[in-house]
Amino acid sequence: MQQITIGLPKGALEQHYVCKGCTLGKYKKSTFHDWDSKAYAFLERSHSNVCGPFSIASIIIHKYFVIFIVDFSGKCWIFFTQKKDEEFSKFVEFKALFEK
């Protein structure tokens, strides 16, 4: 830079400290392996999420719903609940539905 510019003082350039966060932020993300994200049996891996409470309840007073997504097939099932703590009982119902 000193050779192609006019007006910069001549001398040694100082090295500035680069923080670790800036260096890590420039790293490339590693890719996911196929074997890490694949389920090989029906209930081997499933995901669930509870949504709610909704300000307006349904006709039978359900303010929440639980969604179950099966990783093996990619299909999802929705169960409606009145309380948030009913997720485990809905999972037991979901599991029993598919073990038959």
DOTOR-271625 format. One record per atom (N, C-alpha, C): residue number from 1; residue in three letters; atom name; x, y, z. Coordinates in nm, 4 decimals, padded with zeros to 6 digits. Each point is the difference from the previous one (the first is absolute). Layout:
BEGIN
pt nr: NUM rest: ALA atom: CA px: X py: Y pz: Z
...
//
This chain:
BEGIN
pt nr: 1 rest: MET atom: N px: 00.0821 py: -00.1195 pz: 00.0000
pt nr: 1 rest: MET atom: CA px: -00.0821 py: 00.1195 pz: 00.0000
pt nr: 1 rest: MET atom: C px: 00.0864 py: 00.1258 pz: 00.0000
pt nr: 2 rest: GLN atom: N px: 00.1149 py: -00.0047 pz: 00.0704
pt nr: 2 rest: GLN atom: CA px: 00.0843 py: 00.1187 pz: 00.0088
pt nr: 2 rest: GLN atom: C px: 00.0637 py: 00.0330 pz: -00.1343
pt nr: 3 rest: GLN atom: N px: 00.0191 py: -00.0985 pz: -00.0835
pt nr: 3 rest: GLN atom: CA px: 00.0649 py: 00.0237 pz: -00.1280
pt nr: 3 rest: GLN atom: C px: -00.0949 py: 00.0616 pz: -00.1028
pt nr: 4 rest: ILE atom: N px: -00.1284 py: -00.0225 pz: 00.0125
pt nr: 4 rest: ILE atom: CA px: -00.0925 py: 00.0501 pz: -00.1006
pt nr: 4 rest: ILE atom: C px: -00.0804 py: 00.1205 pz: 00.0474
pt nr: 5 rest: THR atom: N px: 00.0227 py: 00.0458 pz: 00.1211
pt nr: 5 rest: THR atom: CA px: -00.0740 py: 00.1153 pz: 00.0505
pt nr: 5 rest: THR atom: C px: 00.0935 py: 00.1151 pz: 00.0306
pt nr: 6 rest: ILE atom: N px: -00.0560 py: 00.1167 pz: 00.0068
pt nr: 6 rest: ILE atom: CA px: 00.0757 py: 00.1196 pz: 00.0340
pt nr: 6 rest: ILE atom: C px: -00.0561 py: 00.0535 pz: 00.1310
pt nr: 7 rest: GLY atom: N px: 00.0875 py: 00.0329 pz: 00.0909
pt nr: 7 rest: GLY atom: CA px: -00.0423 py: 00.0624 pz: 00.1238
pt nr: 7 rest: GLY atom: C px: 00.0001 py: -00.0918 pz: 00.1209
pt nr: 8 rest: LEU atom: N px: 00.0147 py: -00.1306 pz: -00.0199
pt nr: 8 rest: LEU atom: CA px: 00.0084 py: -00.0906 pz: 00.1141
pt nr: 8 rest: LEU atom: C px: 00.1411 py: 00.0040 pz: 00.0570
pt nr: 9 rest: PRO atom: N px: 00.0145 py: -00.0011 pz: 00.1322
pt nr: 9 rest: PRO atom: CA px: 00.1345 py: 00.0018 pz: 00.0576
pt nr: 9 rest: PRO atom: C px: 00.0736 py: -00.1301 pz: -00.0291
pt nr: 10 rest: LYS atom: N px: 00.1303 py: 00.0112 pz: -00.0245
pt nr: 10 rest: LYS atom: CA px: 00.0837 py: -00.1170 pz: -00.0269
pt nr: 10 rest: LYS atom: C px: 00.0370 py: -00.0646 pz: 00.1322
pt nr: 11 rest: GLY atom: N px: 00.0112 py: -00.1319 pz: -00.0021
pt nr: 11 rest: GLY atom: CA px: 00.0383 py: -00.0707 pz: 00.1206
pt nr: 11 rest: GLY atom: C px: -00.0626 py: -00.1387 pz: 00.0038
pt nr: 12 rest: ALA atom: N px: 00.0260 py: -00.0677 pz: 00.1085
pt nr: 12 rest: ALA atom: CA px: -00.0523 py: -00.1365 pz: 00.0153
pt nr: 12 rest: ALA atom: C px: -00.1481 py: 00.0059 pz: 00.0353
pt nr: 13 rest: LEU atom: N px: -00.0748 py: -00.0895 pz: -00.0602
pt nr: 13 rest: LEU atom: CA px: -00.1422 py: -00.0081 pz: 00.0301
pt nr: 13 rest: LEU atom: C px: -00.0218 py: -00.0812 pz: 00.1270
pt nr: 14 rest: GLU atom: N px: -00.0899 py: 00.0469 pz: 00.0820
pt nr: 14 rest: GLU atom: CA px: -00.0300 py: -00.0709 pz: 00.1233
pt nr: 14 rest: GLU atom: C px: -00.0969 py: -00.1143 pz: -00.0288
pt nr: 15 rest: GLN atom: N px: 00.0179 py: -00.1090 pz: 00.0696
pt nr: 15 rest: GLN atom: CA px: -00.0959 py: -00.1099 pz: -00.0125
pt nr: 15 rest: GLN atom: C px: -00.1063 py: 00.0204 pz: 00.1065
pt nr: 16 rest: HIS atom: N px: -00.1223 py: -00.0055 pz: -00.0428
pt nr: 16 rest: HIS atom: CA px: -00.1113 py: 00.0177 pz: 00.0928
pt nr: 16 rest: HIS atom: C px: -00.0491 py: -00.1367 pz: 00.0473
pt nr: 17 rest: TYR atom: N px: -00.0433 py: -00.0012 pz: 00.1239
pt nr: 17 rest: TYR atom: CA px: -00.0527 py: -00.1223 pz: 00.0588
pt nr: 17 rest: TYR atom: C px: -00.1380 py: -00.0299 pz: -00.0594
pt nr: 18 rest: VAL atom: N px: -00.0201 py: -00.1222 pz: -00.0473
pt nr: 18 rest: VAL atom: CA px: -00.1296 py: -00.0435 pz: -00.0519
pt nr: 18 rest: VAL atom: C px: -00.0624 py: -00.0903 pz: 00.1052
pt nr: 19 rest: CYS atom: N px: -00.1205 py: 00.0350 pz: 00.0391
pt nr: 19 rest: CYS atom: CA px: -00.0635 py: -00.0775 pz: 00.1078
pt nr: 19 rest: CYS atom: C px: -00.0377 py: -00.1394 pz: -00.0484
pt nr: 20 rest: LYS atom: N px: -00.0133 py: -00.0920 pz: 00.0940
pt nr: 20 rest: LYS atom: CA px: -00.0298 py: -00.1385 pz: -00.0317
pt nr: 20 rest: LYS atom: C px: -00.1379 py: -00.0131 pz: -00.0643
pt nr: 21 rest: GLY atom: N px: -00.0960 py: 00.0791 pz: 00.0460
pt nr: 21 rest: GLY atom: CA px: -00.1353 py: -00.0049 pz: -00.0561
pt nr: 21 rest: GLY atom: C px: -00.0038 py: 00.0379 pz: -00.1465
pt nr: 22 rest: CYS atom: N px: 00.0791 py: 00.1005 pz: -00.0386
pt nr: 22 rest: CYS atom: CA px: 00.0063 py: 00.0398 pz: -00.1413
pt nr: 22 rest: CYS atom: C px: 00.0607 py: -00.1107 pz: -00.0845
pt nr: 23 rest: THR atom: N px: 00.1022 py: -00.0650 pz: 00.0526
pt nr: 23 rest: THR atom: CA px: 00.0639 py: -00.1083 pz: -00.0730
pt nr: 23 rest: THR atom: C px: -00.0950 py: -00.1179 pz: -00.0150
pt nr: 24 rest: LEU atom: N px: -00.0693 py: -00.0384 pz: 00.1072
pt nr: 24 rest: LEU atom: CA px: -00.0931 py: -00.1119 pz: -00.0059
pt nr: 24 rest: LEU atom: C px: -00.1197 py: 00.0305 pz: -00.0890
pt nr: 25 rest: GLY atom: N px: -00.0398 py: 00.1255 pz: -00.0073
pt nr: 25 rest: GLY atom: CA px: -00.1126 py: 00.0389 pz: -00.0832
pt nr: 25 rest: GLY atom: C px: 00.0268 py: -00.0147 pz: -00.1482
pt nr: 26 rest: LYS atom: N px: 00.1265 py: -00.0083 pz: -00.0378
pt nr: 26 rest: LYS atom: CA px: 00.0348 py: -00.0140 pz: -00.1408
pt nr: 26 rest: LYS atom: C px: 00.0228 py: -00.1453 pz: -00.0408
pt nr: 27 rest: TYR atom: N px: -00.0134 py: -00.0921 pz: 00.0945
pt nr: 27 rest: TYR atom: CA px: 00.0155 py: -00.1415 pz: -00.0333
pt nr: 27 rest: TYR atom: C px: -00.1208 py: -00.0492 pz: -00.0768
pt nr: 28 rest: LYS atom: N px: 00.0215 py: -00.0956 pz: -00.0844
pt nr: 28 rest: LYS atom: CA px: -00.1078 py: -00.0599 pz: -00.0779
pt nr: 28 rest: LYS atom: C px: -00.0681 py: -00.1075 pz: 00.0840
pt nr: 29 rest: LYS atom: N px: -00.1341 py: -00.0070 pz: -00.0087
pt nr: 29 rest: LYS atom: CA px: -00.0732 py: -00.1025 pz: 00.0739
pt nr: 29 rest: LYS atom: C px: 00.0307 py: -00.1372 pz: -00.0571
pt nr: 30 rest: SER atom: N px: 00.0107 py: -00.0975 pz: 00.0880
pt nr: 30 rest: SER atom: CA px: 00.0183 py: -00.1364 pz: -00.0475
pt nr: 30 rest: SER atom: C px: -00.1355 py: -00.0566 pz: -00.0408
pt nr: 31 rest: THR atom: N px: 00.0002 py: -00.0878 pz: -00.0958
pt nr: 31 rest: THR atom: CA px: -00.1245 py: -00.0553 pz: -00.0512
pt nr: 31 rest: THR atom: C px: -00.0494 py: -00.1115 pz: 00.0909
pt nr: 32 rest: PHE atom: N px: -00.1304 py: -00.0254 pz: -00.0075
pt nr: 32 rest: PHE atom: CA px: -00.0591 py: -00.1096 pz: 00.0759
pt nr: 32 rest: PHE atom: C px: 00.0209 py: -00.1298 pz: -00.0780
pt nr: 33 rest: HIS atom: N px: 00.0271 py: -00.1042 pz: 00.0726
pt nr: 33 rest: HIS atom: CA px: 00.0147 py: -00.1298 pz: -00.0624
pt nr: 33 rest: HIS atom: C px: -00.1367 py: -00.0652 pz: -00.0133
pt nr: 34 rest: ASP atom: N px: -00.0193 py: -00.0755 pz: -00.1062
pt nr: 34 rest: ASP atom: CA px: -00.1276 py: -00.0667 pz: -00.0212
pt nr: 34 rest: ASP atom: C px: -00.0324 py: -00.0985 pz: 00.1111
pt nr: 35 rest: TRP atom: N px: 00.0992 py: -00.0689 pz: 00.0508
pt nr: 35 rest: TRP atom: CA px: -00.0264 py: -00.1012 pz: 00.1011
pt nr: 35 rest: TRP atom: C px: -00.0389 py: 00.0612 pz: 00.1337
pt nr: 36 rest: ASP atom: N px: 00.0297 py: 00.1276 pz: 00.0235
pt nr: 36 rest: ASP atom: CA px: -00.0382 py: 00.0656 pz: 00.1254
pt nr: 36 rest: ASP atom: C px: -00.1473 py: 00.0379 pz: 00.0026
pt nr: 37 rest: SER atom: N px: -00.0586 py: 00.0281 pz: -00.1141
pt nr: 37 rest: SER atom: CA px: -00.1339 py: 00.0560 pz: -00.0015
pt nr: 37 rest: SER atom: C px: -00.1048 py: -00.0955 pz: -00.0558
pt nr: 38 rest: LYS atom: N px: 00.0278 py: -00.1269 pz: -00.0048
pt nr: 38 rest: LYS atom: CA px: -00.0937 py: -00.0947 pz: -00.0583
pt nr: 38 rest: LYS atom: C px: -00.0443 py: -00.1012 pz: 00.1040
pt nr: 39 rest: ALA atom: N px: -00.1301 py: -00.0219 pz: 00.0090
pt nr: 39 rest: ALA atom: CA px: -00.0540 py: -00.1054 pz: 00.0854
pt nr: 39 rest: ALA atom: C px: -00.0272 py: -00.1211 pz: -00.0880
pt nr: 40 rest: TYR atom: N px: 00.0253 py: -00.1194 pz: 00.0515
pt nr: 40 rest: TYR atom: CA px: -00.0170 py: -00.1220 pz: -00.0782
pt nr: 40 rest: TYR atom: C px: -00.1150 py: -00.0865 pz: 00.0486
pt nr: 41 rest: ALA atom: N px: -00.0697 py: 00.0407 pz: 00.1048
pt nr: 41 rest: ALA atom: CA px: -00.1195 py: -00.0702 pz: 00.0487
pt nr: 41 rest: ALA atom: C px: -00.1073 py: 00.1045 pz: 00.0258
pt nr: 42 rest: PHE atom: N px: -00.1258 py: -00.0461 pz: 00.0086
pt nr: 42 rest: PHE atom: CA px: -00.1112 py: 00.0937 pz: 00.0036
pt nr: 42 rest: PHE atom: C px: 00.0031 py: 00.0941 pz: 00.1205
pt nr: 43 rest: LEU atom: N px: 00.0105 py: -00.0500 pz: 00.1213
pt nr: 43 rest: LEU atom: CA px: 00.0018 py: 00.0876 pz: 00.1177
pt nr: 43 rest: LEU atom: C px: 00.1403 py: 00.0152 pz: 00.0591
pt nr: 44 rest: GLU atom: N px: 00.1000 py: -00.0165 pz: -00.0827
pt nr: 44 rest: GLU atom: CA px: 00.1379 py: 00.0163 pz: 00.0485
pt nr: 44 rest: GLU atom: C px: 00.0259 py: 00.1446 pz: 00.0414
pt nr: 45 rest: ARG atom: N px: -00.0486 py: 00.0941 pz: -00.0803
pt nr: 45 rest: ARG atom: CA px: 00.0191 py: 00.1415 pz: 00.0317
pt nr: 45 rest: ARG atom: C px: -00.1261 py: 00.0756 pz: -00.0393
pt nr: 46 rest: SER atom: N px: -00.0530 py: 00.0752 pz: 00.0967
pt nr: 46 rest: SER atom: CA px: -00.1168 py: 00.0840 pz: -00.0294
pt nr: 46 rest: SER atom: C px: 00.0185 py: 00.1329 pz: 00.0712
pt nr: 47 rest: HIS atom: N px: -00.0641 py: 00.1016 pz: -00.0518
pt nr: 47 rest: HIS atom: CA px: 00.0097 py: 00.1344 pz: 00.0548
pt nr: 47 rest: HIS atom: C px: -00.1393 py: 00.0455 pz: 00.0406
pt nr: 48 rest: SER atom: N px: -00.0067 py: 00.0837 pz: 00.1024
pt nr: 48 rest: SER atom: CA px: -00.1303 py: 00.0515 pz: 00.0414
pt nr: 48 rest: SER atom: C px: 00.0119 py: 00.1477 pz: 00.0345
pt nr: 49 rest: ASN atom: N px: -00.1134 py: 00.0677 pz: -00.0078
pt nr: 49 rest: ASN atom: CA px: -00.0058 py: 00.1413 pz: 00.0334
pt nr: 49 rest: ASN atom: C px: -00.1384 py: 00.0308 pz: 00.0539
pt nr: 50 rest: VAL atom: N px: -00.0046 py: 00.0805 pz: 00.1057
pt nr: 50 rest: VAL atom: CA px: -00.1270 py: 00.0429 pz: 00.0578
pt nr: 50 rest: VAL atom: C px: -00.0223 py: 00.1451 pz: -00.0406
pt nr: 51 rest: CYS atom: N px: -00.1162 py: 00.0292 pz: -00.0545
pt nr: 51 rest: CYS atom: CA px: -00.0332 py: 00.1355 pz: -00.0424
pt nr: 51 rest: CYS atom: C px: -00.1179 py: 00.0506 pz: 00.0814
pt nr: 52 rest: GLY atom: N px: 00.0074 py: 00.1231 pz: 00.0421
pt nr: 52 rest: GLY atom: CA px: -00.1098 py: 00.0614 pz: 00.0745
pt nr: 52 rest: GLY atom: C px: 00.0543 py: 00.0748 pz: 00.1191
pt nr: 53 rest: PRO atom: N px: -00.0807 py: 00.0578 pz: 00.0819
pt nr: 53 rest: PRO atom: CA px: -00.1464 py: 00.0007 pz: -00.0036
pt nr: 53 rest: PRO atom: C px: -00.0513 py: 00.1023 pz: -00.1013
pt nr: 54 rest: PHE atom: N px: -00.1092 py: -00.0365 pz: -00.0629
pt nr: 54 rest: PHE atom: CA px: -00.0644 py: 00.0902 pz: -00.0930
pt nr: 54 rest: PHE atom: C px: -00.1059 py: 00.0801 pz: 00.0735
pt nr: 55 rest: SER atom: N px: -00.0170 py: 00.1246 pz: -00.0366
pt nr: 55 rest: SER atom: CA px: -00.0942 py: 00.0877 pz: 00.0709
pt nr: 55 rest: SER atom: C px: -00.1444 py: -00.0450 pz: -00.0180
pt nr: 56 rest: ILE atom: N px: -00.0305 py: -00.0630 pz: -00.1114
pt nr: 56 rest: ILE atom: CA px: -00.1350 py: -00.0494 pz: -00.0243
pt nr: 56 rest: ILE atom: C px: 00.0059 py: -00.1521 pz: 00.0009
pt nr: 57 rest: ALA atom: N px: -00.0756 py: -00.0618 pz: 00.0904
pt nr: 57 rest: ALA atom: CA px: -00.0003 py: -00.1456 pz: 00.0113
pt nr: 57 rest: ALA atom: C px: -00.0916 py: -00.0600 pz: -00.1060
pt nr: 58 rest: SER atom: N px: 00.0176 py: -00.1293 pz: -00.0233
pt nr: 58 rest: SER atom: CA px: -00.0861 py: -00.0693 pz: -00.0949
pt nr: 58 rest: SER atom: C px: -00.1370 py: -00.0235 pz: 00.0631
pt nr: 59 rest: ILE atom: N px: -00.0870 py: -00.0655 pz: -00.0734
pt nr: 59 rest: ILE atom: CA px: -00.1359 py: -00.0250 pz: 00.0495
pt nr: 59 rest: ILE atom: C px: 00.0028 py: -00.0860 pz: 00.1253
pt nr: 60 rest: ILE atom: N px: 00.0922 py: -00.0950 pz: 00.0074
pt nr: 60 rest: ILE atom: CA px: 00.0080 py: -00.0853 pz: 00.1190
pt nr: 60 rest: ILE atom: C px: 00.1152 py: 00.0419 pz: 00.0917
pt nr: 61 rest: ILE atom: N px: 00.0289 py: 00.1273 pz: 00.0018
pt nr: 61 rest: ILE atom: CA px: 00.0923 py: 00.0678 pz: 00.0930
pt nr: 61 rest: ILE atom: C px: 00.1441 py: -00.0498 pz: -00.0106
pt nr: 62 rest: HIS atom: N px: 00.0471 py: -00.0261 pz: -00.1182
pt nr: 62 rest: HIS atom: CA px: 00.1410 py: -00.0321 pz: -00.0190
pt nr: 62 rest: HIS atom: C px: 00.0747 py: 00.1285 pz: -00.0321
pt nr: 63 rest: LYS atom: N px: 00.1038 py: 00.0289 pz: 00.0799
pt nr: 63 rest: LYS atom: CA px: 00.0806 py: 00.1202 pz: -00.0218
pt nr: 63 rest: LYS atom: C px: 00.1414 py: -00.0317 pz: -00.0489
pt nr: 64 rest: TYR atom: N px: 00.0367 py: -00.1273 pz: -00.0041
pt nr: 64 rest: TYR atom: CA px: 00.1337 py: -00.0425 pz: -00.0409
pt nr: 64 rest: TYR atom: C px: -00.0118 py: -00.1090 pz: -00.1050
pt nr: 65 rest: PHE atom: N px: 00.1080 py: -00.0210 pz: -00.0730
pt nr: 65 rest: PHE atom: CA px: 00.0110 py: -00.1220 pz: -00.0794
pt nr: 65 rest: PHE atom: C px: 00.1439 py: -00.0476 pz: 00.0038
pt nr: 66 rest: VAL atom: N px: 00.0137 py: -00.1330 pz: -00.0099
pt nr: 66 rest: VAL atom: CA px: 00.1306 py: -00.0658 pz: -00.0001
pt nr: 66 rest: VAL atom: C px: 00.0175 py: -00.0615 pz: -00.1380
pt nr: 67 rest: ILE atom: N px: 00.1128 py: 00.0246 pz: -00.0597
pt nr: 67 rest: ILE atom: CA px: 00.0295 py: -00.0575 pz: -00.1313
pt nr: 67 rest: ILE atom: C px: 00.1155 py: -00.0977 pz: 00.0159
pt nr: 68 rest: PHE atom: N px: -00.0161 py: -00.1193 pz: -00.0585
pt nr: 68 rest: PHE atom: CA px: 00.1034 py: -00.1027 pz: 00.0008
pt nr: 68 rest: PHE atom: C px: 00.0440 py: -00.0234 pz: -00.1436
pt nr: 69 rest: ILE atom: N px: 00.1305 py: 00.0058 pz: -00.0236
pt nr: 69 rest: ILE atom: CA px: 00.0567 py: -00.0221 pz: -00.1327
pt nr: 69 rest: ILE atom: C px: 00.0921 py: -00.1209 pz: 00.0090
pt nr: 70 rest: VAL atom: N px: -00.0258 py: -00.0989 pz: -00.0832
pt nr: 70 rest: VAL atom: CA px: 00.0812 py: -00.1213 pz: -00.0032
pt nr: 70 rest: VAL atom: C px: 00.1093 py: 00.0209 pz: -00.1044
pt nr: 71 rest: ASP atom: N px: 00.1246 py: -00.0141 pz: 00.0420
pt nr: 71 rest: ASP atom: CA px: 00.1144 py: 00.0256 pz: -00.0870
pt nr: 71 rest: ASP atom: C px: 00.0121 py: -00.1036 pz: -00.1112
pt nr: 72 rest: PHE atom: N px: -00.0419 py: -00.1218 pz: 00.0258
pt nr: 72 rest: PHE atom: CA px: 00.0127 py: -00.1076 pz: -00.0982
pt nr: 72 rest: PHE atom: C px: -00.0865 py: 00.0258 pz: -00.1232
pt nr: 73 rest: SER atom: N px: -00.1257 py: 00.0408 pz: 00.0212
pt nr: 73 rest: SER atom: CA px: -00.0913 py: 00.0199 pz: -00.1125
pt nr: 73 rest: SER atom: C px: -00.0211 py: 00.1471 pz: -00.0352
pt nr: 74 rest: GLY atom: N px: 00.0265 py: 00.0901 pz: 00.0933
pt nr: 74 rest: GLY atom: CA px: -00.0223 py: 00.1421 pz: -00.0240
pt nr: 74 rest: GLY atom: C px: -00.1446 py: 00.0427 pz: 00.0211
pt nr: 75 rest: LYS atom: N px: -00.0851 py: -00.0918 pz: 00.0424
pt nr: 75 rest: LYS atom: CA px: -00.1406 py: 00.0321 pz: 00.0232
pt nr: 75 rest: LYS atom: C px: -00.0183 py: 00.0610 pz: 00.1377
pt nr: 76 rest: CYS atom: N px: -00.1096 py: 00.0772 pz: 00.0141
pt nr: 76 rest: CYS atom: CA px: -00.0259 py: 00.0622 pz: 00.1295
pt nr: 76 rest: CYS atom: C px: -00.1450 py: -00.0236 pz: 00.0413
pt nr: 77 rest: TRP atom: N px: -00.0203 py: -00.0016 pz: 00.1319
pt nr: 77 rest: TRP atom: CA px: -00.1320 py: -00.0183 pz: 00.0592
pt nr: 77 rest: TRP atom: C px: -00.0218 py: 00.1103 pz: 00.1011
pt nr: 78 rest: ILE atom: N px: -00.1235 py: 00.0479 pz: 00.0089
pt nr: 78 rest: ILE atom: CA px: -00.0341 py: 00.1091 pz: 00.0908
pt nr: 78 rest: ILE atom: C px: -00.1040 py: -00.0502 pz: 00.0990
pt nr: 79 rest: PHE atom: N px: 00.0243 py: 00.0277 pz: 00.1287
pt nr: 79 rest: PHE atom: CA px: -00.0934 py: -00.0326 pz: 00.1066
pt nr: 79 rest: PHE atom: C px: -00.0337 py: 00.1296 pz: 00.0731
pt nr: 80 rest: PHE atom: N px: -00.1257 py: 00.0226 pz: 00.0260
pt nr: 80 rest: PHE atom: CA px: -00.0450 py: 00.1210 pz: 00.0693
pt nr: 80 rest: PHE atom: C px: -00.0122 py: -00.0282 pz: 00.1484
pt nr: 81 rest: THR atom: N px: 00.0411 py: 00.0974 pz: 00.0829
pt nr: 81 rest: THR atom: CA px: -00.0044 py: -00.0164 pz: 00.1456
pt nr: 81 rest: THR atom: C px: -00.0589 py: 00.1250 pz: 00.0648
pt nr: 82 rest: GLN atom: N px: -00.0473 py: -00.0194 pz: 00.1223
pt nr: 82 rest: GLN atom: CA px: -00.0522 py: 00.1130 pz: 00.0758
pt nr: 82 rest: GLN atom: C px: 00.1071 py: 00.0649 pz: 00.0862
pt nr: 83 rest: LYS atom: N px: 00.1006 py: -00.0792 pz: 00.0394
pt nr: 83 rest: LYS atom: CA px: 00.1085 py: 00.0502 pz: 00.0846
pt nr: 83 rest: LYS atom: C px: 00.1343 py: -00.0348 pz: -00.0630
pt nr: 84 rest: LYS atom: N px: 00.0987 py: 00.0781 pz: 00.0332
pt nr: 84 rest: LYS atom: CA px: 00.1330 py: -00.0203 pz: -00.0572
pt nr: 84 rest: LYS atom: C px: 00.0666 py: -00.1264 pz: 00.0535
pt nr: 85 rest: ASP atom: N px: -00.0301 py: -00.0388 pz: 00.1223
pt nr: 85 rest: ASP atom: CA px: 00.0656 py: -00.1156 pz: 00.0602
pt nr: 85 rest: ASP atom: C px: -00.0579 py: -00.1343 pz: -00.0453
pt nr: 86 rest: GLU atom: N px: -00.0874 py: -00.0016 pz: -00.0981
pt nr: 86 rest: GLU atom: CA px: -00.0564 py: -00.1236 pz: -00.0528
pt nr: 86 rest: GLU atom: C px: 00.0835 py: -00.0575 pz: -00.1146
pt nr: 87 rest: GLU atom: N px: 00.1172 py: 00.0555 pz: -00.0241
pt nr: 87 rest: GLU atom: CA px: 00.0820 py: -00.0452 pz: -00.1125
pt nr: 87 rest: GLU atom: C px: 00.0429 py: -00.1447 pz: 00.0156
pt nr: 88 rest: PHE atom: N px: 00.0412 py: -00.0393 pz: 00.1206
pt nr: 88 rest: PHE atom: CA px: 00.0465 py: -00.1370 pz: 00.0184
pt nr: 88 rest: PHE atom: C px: -00.1127 py: -00.1001 pz: -00.0206
pt nr: 89 rest: SER atom: N px: -00.1182 py: 00.0297 pz: 00.0496
pt nr: 89 rest: SER atom: CA px: -00.1121 py: -00.0921 pz: -00.0196
pt nr: 89 rest: SER atom: C px: -00.0365 py: -00.0109 pz: -00.1485
pt nr: 90 rest: LYS atom: N px: 00.0141 py: 00.1085 pz: -00.0746
pt nr: 90 rest: LYS atom: CA px: -00.0257 py: -00.0052 pz: -00.1441
pt nr: 90 rest: LYS atom: C px: 00.1089 py: -00.0791 pz: -00.0720
pt nr: 91 rest: PHE atom: N px: 00.1238 py: 00.0070 pz: 00.0509
pt nr: 91 rest: PHE atom: CA px: 00.1060 py: -00.0816 pz: -00.0592
pt nr: 91 rest: PHE atom: C px: -00.0257 py: -00.1474 pz: 00.0232
pt nr: 92 rest: VAL atom: N px: -00.0454 py: -00.0360 pz: 00.1203
pt nr: 92 rest: VAL atom: CA px: -00.0333 py: -00.1398 pz: 00.0292
pt nr: 92 rest: VAL atom: C px: -00.1121 py: -00.0467 pz: -00.0924
pt nr: 93 rest: GLU atom: N px: -00.0985 py: 00.0856 pz: -00.0225
pt nr: 93 rest: GLU atom: CA px: -00.1094 py: -00.0312 pz: -00.0925
pt nr: 93 rest: GLU atom: C px: 00.0527 py: -00.0155 pz: -00.1434
pt nr: 94 rest: PHE atom: N px: 00.0889 py: 00.0889 pz: -00.0410
pt nr: 94 rest: PHE atom: CA px: 00.0602 py: -00.0045 pz: -00.1329
pt nr: 94 rest: PHE atom: C px: 00.0805 py: -00.1279 pz: -00.0193
pt nr: 95 rest: LYS atom: N px: 00.0796 py: -00.0367 pz: 00.0993
pt nr: 95 rest: LYS atom: CA px: 00.0831 py: -00.1195 pz: -00.0086
pt nr: 95 rest: LYS atom: C px: -00.0860 py: -00.1265 pz: -00.0042
pt nr: 96 rest: ALA atom: N px: -00.1045 py: -00.0042 pz: 00.0816
pt nr: 96 rest: ALA atom: CA px: -00.0888 py: -00.1149 pz: 00.0019
pt nr: 96 rest: ALA atom: C px: -00.0742 py: -00.0150 pz: -00.1328
pt nr: 97 rest: LEU atom: N px: -00.0295 py: 00.1108 pz: -00.0636
pt nr: 97 rest: LEU atom: CA px: -00.0692 py: -00.0018 pz: -00.1285
pt nr: 97 rest: LEU atom: C px: 00.0815 py: -00.0724 pz: -00.1069
pt nr: 98 rest: PHE atom: N px: 00.1315 py: 00.0144 pz: 00.0047
pt nr: 98 rest: PHE atom: CA px: 00.0847 py: -00.0579 pz: -00.1026
pt nr: 98 rest: PHE atom: C px: 00.0657 py: -00.1308 pz: 00.0393
pt nr: 99 rest: GLU atom: N px: -00.0113 py: -00.0401 pz: 00.1265
pt nr: 99 rest: GLU atom: CA px: 00.0516 py: -00.1301 pz: 00.0391
pt nr: 99 rest: GLU atom: C px: -00.1013 py: -00.1105 pz: -00.0261
pt nr: 100 rest: LYS atom: N px: -00.1246 py: 00.0346 pz: -00.0272
pt nr: 100 rest: LYS atom: CA px: -00.1035 py: -00.1002 pz: -00.0272
pt nr: 100 rest: LYS atom: C px: 00.0170 py: -00.0572 pz: -00.1371
//
